[in-house]
Amino acid sequence: MRKEILNSALGICAIAPLLAGCGAPTAGGTVEVPMSCPTAGQVLTTDSTGQFQCVSLPAGVVTIPKCDPNFQALTTDGMTLSCTSRNNETTQSQQAIMNLEDVESKIINYGTTVTMLGMGGMGAKALFQGVTTGMYNGSMSANGMTGLASATALCGAQFGTGAHMCTVYEMYDSVAYAGQISADKFNPTQAMAQAWVYMMSWKNPGTTATPTTTPVAAEANAGLADNCGSYTDDGTHSTNFYGTQVSWSKVNTGFNGLQFNSGPAALCSSLAPISCCK
């Protein structure tokens, strides 16, 4: 810290040499800074006139006072520790130093923020944790709930608070960052069988439906076609609802790839585990 403060003070003198307190010592001449103290147990400090001197540290346990890092230095008279003025800056010089250090601190903080943004905000991404041991159809029920909230409860029971059914985009993120975060979940040789995943409809359902409590046919543009009616349909409510299931398995190239299956490959009446992200 003292090195940083010294650099700041020198910077002030460099950009504003006419500020009081900068330049040569008020008494004239130069000040020689000893490289080290000749006696073990001594530290470099200054006397009341500002001249450097070596003094012995106080014996035993002492209380270290909290000095103003901008304008004070920790010193000792050989018996106690105290704070002493480090320079003879004017009020304007002191404020300039404080402003410069504030700017330096903000630059560091901004740099940290930019670094995190460059990482894609990975800390905020929910990533694949695994699939539930239980198998479910397109109407998921748990804790007296049916639908997406029940899927959250089922994932949370197995993978902890914050776990929920993965979206197709979270599955993409999990594979895209596999080399940094999820290498144990996705690799060239480890396959994952189909599991339910949330996908907002990529096709409109038709008008043929067998509604029970709600007019499903009237929801043609509600984005329900590829998520089993927000995972409330076990296949008996609509002939046009399907779910979406994700798998990590071989494609025609012979390599494992991320696959999303819907339509007849993900009937709401079929049983599959739930993919869980957190």
N, C-alpha and C positions, 0 to 999 in steps of 0.2 A: 504493500500500500504506500509506504514512504517513497518508493521509487516512482510510483504513478503520480503522487502528489508533486514530487520534485519536477517530473516531466511537465506537469501542467503548469507549475509556476514558471519554469523556463519558457514554456510556450507563450505565456502571458507576456513575459519580458520581450520575447522575440517579436510579437505582433504589436506590442504597445510599450516600447522602451521608455517612453516619457512618464509612465505611471510611477508614482512614488513607491519606493521600496525595491525597484528593479535597478540593475546595474551594479556598480561597485559599492562596497560597504560604506556606510556613512562616515566612518572614521578615516577612509581612504586606504589605499594599498590593497593587498590581496590577503585572502584567508586560506591557510594551508590546512587541508583535512588529513589527519593522520590515517594511515592505512589500517593500523591496528594498535591496540594498547599493549604496552610491554609486559604488564603483569597479569597473570591468570586471574580470572574472576573480576576483571575490570571491564567497564563499558565506556564507549565514547559518548560524551555529553557536552553541554556548554555551561559556562559560568554566567553570572548576572550581567556581564558586559557583552555576551554573545561569543566569547572565545571558546574554541574547542579545548576539552580537557578529558583526561581519563580518570574515572572514579570507581571505587569498589562497589559491587552490588550489596544491598542490605543483607544481613545474615538472617536465616530463619524464614518463616512464612510471612509474606507481605501481601497487602491488598493493592492490586493494580488499578489506579484510577482510570476513568474513561476520558480520554483527551479528545478534543475536537480535531478530527483528522485533517481538516483544512489548514489550521493555523497554529496548532500546538504539537509539541513533541513530548514523549515520555522521558523524564530525566530523573536523576537521583543525586542526593548529596552524600551518599554512602550510608545513610540511615533510613531514609524513606524514599518512596517513589512519588513524583508529582508531575504536573503538567506545566510546561513553560512555553511562552510564545516562541514560535519557530522563526518568524520573520517580522519585519517591521512594515508590512504592507499597509497601505491606506485602505479606507473603507471601499473605495472604488476597485482597488486591486483585489481585495478579498472577494468582492462580489463577482469580479471577472473570473477568478479562479473557480468559484463555486459554479458559475454558469458553464464554464468549460467542462468541468467534471460531470455536470448534469448532462451535457451533450454527449460526452464519452459514454456515460451509462446508457443513454437512450440508443446510441449506435450499437452497443453490445446487445441490448434487448431486441432491437430490430433485426440484427443479424441472426439471433436465435430463432426469431419468428420466421424469417425468410428460409432458414434451414429446415424448419419443420414443414413449411409449405412445400419446399422442394421434395420432401419425403412423401408428399401426397397426403399429409394428415393421417398417416397410418395409425396413429394412436386412437383416432376416432372411428376407425373402420371396425365393423363387426365381421369376424372371420369364422370359417367353418370349424366346429368343434367335434363333430361326429354325428351319428344318427341314433335315434332312439332304439332301445331294444324291443319295444313294443311295435306291433304292426297295426295300421289303422286304414280304414277306407276314407272316402272323401268327406265324410261327416265325422269330425273329430270332437269328442266330448271329454271334459275333465273338470272337476271342481264345480259341477253344476252349470258349466258353460258349454256352448257348442260353437265351433268356428275357430277363427285365428287366435282368440284369447285362450282357448283350451290348448291349442298347439304350443303357445308360449308356456303354459303351465306344465305341459308334458316335457318340453325341452328343459325348463327350469328345474324340474324334479331330478333330471339326470345330469345336467351340466351346470347348474347353479344359477343364481340370480342374474338376470340380464340375458339369458339364453332365450332364443325364439326361433320360429321357423325361418330358415334362410330365404332370402329373395334370390332370384337368378343373378342379380348384380353382385350380391355379397359372395355368391359362389364364384363368380368371375374374379372378384378381388382376391379371394382365397387362393385361387390357382395362380393369378398374376404375381402375387407376393409370396408364393410358395418357397422360393429360394431364401427368403428372409425370415418368414414367420411360420409357414405351415408345411415345411419340408417333410414332416412326419405324416402329414395327411395326404399329400399328393406327390407321387413319384412315378417314374416310368413303368414300374412293375406292379405297384399296388393298386388294384382295381376297387371301385366302390359300386355296389349294386344300386339300382334305382331307389330313390327316396323322394318323398313329397317335398316340393319347393314352391314358394309363392311366385306367381307370374300374373301380372295384370293381363287380361285377355288380349291375344294377338289375332283373334278372329271373332266376328260377331255371331252370337247364337241365332238360330233361326226362330221361327214363330211357333214351331211345334213344341209343346210342353205339356207336362202333366202336373200342374200345380197342386199343392196340398193346402198350405195356409197362405201363400202369397202368389200373385199372378206372375209367375216366372217369365212368361212370354212378353210381358210389358217391360222387361229389364234387358232388352236386346242390346242396348248401348251402355250398360252399366259395368262392363269389364269383368264379367263373372264367368265367361265361357271356359277359361283355362285354369280356373282355381276352384272348381266344383262349387260354384256359387259362394265364394269366400269360405270354402271348406265347411259347408253346412249340408252338402248333398251327398248321399251315399249311393247315388245312381238311380234313385226312384222318383226324383222330383222333376227332372228334365232330361229329354233325350238328346239335348244339345249341349249339355255341360260335360266338360272333361276336366281333369286336373293336369298338373305339370309335375313330372318327376325328373330328377337330375341323376346323372351317373357319371362316373369317371372310369371309362373303359376303352377298349381298343376300337379305333375307327378303321376304315378301309386301308389306311396307310400302314397299319400295323402298330401304330403308337397309341398310347392312352390319350384320350381327349375328353374335354368337358362336353357332355351331351345333355340336351333338354328334350324330353319326350312328352308329347301331348297327344290329343286325339285318341284313337283306339289303343295306343301304347300306354295310356294313363287313364283308364276308365275310373270313374268315381267309385265304382263298386269294388275295385281291386284293392288288395291289401299291400301296404308298403310302410317302411319306417319313415320318420320325419327327419329331414336334414335340419340340424340345429347350428345356429351361429351365435356368436357372443363377442 
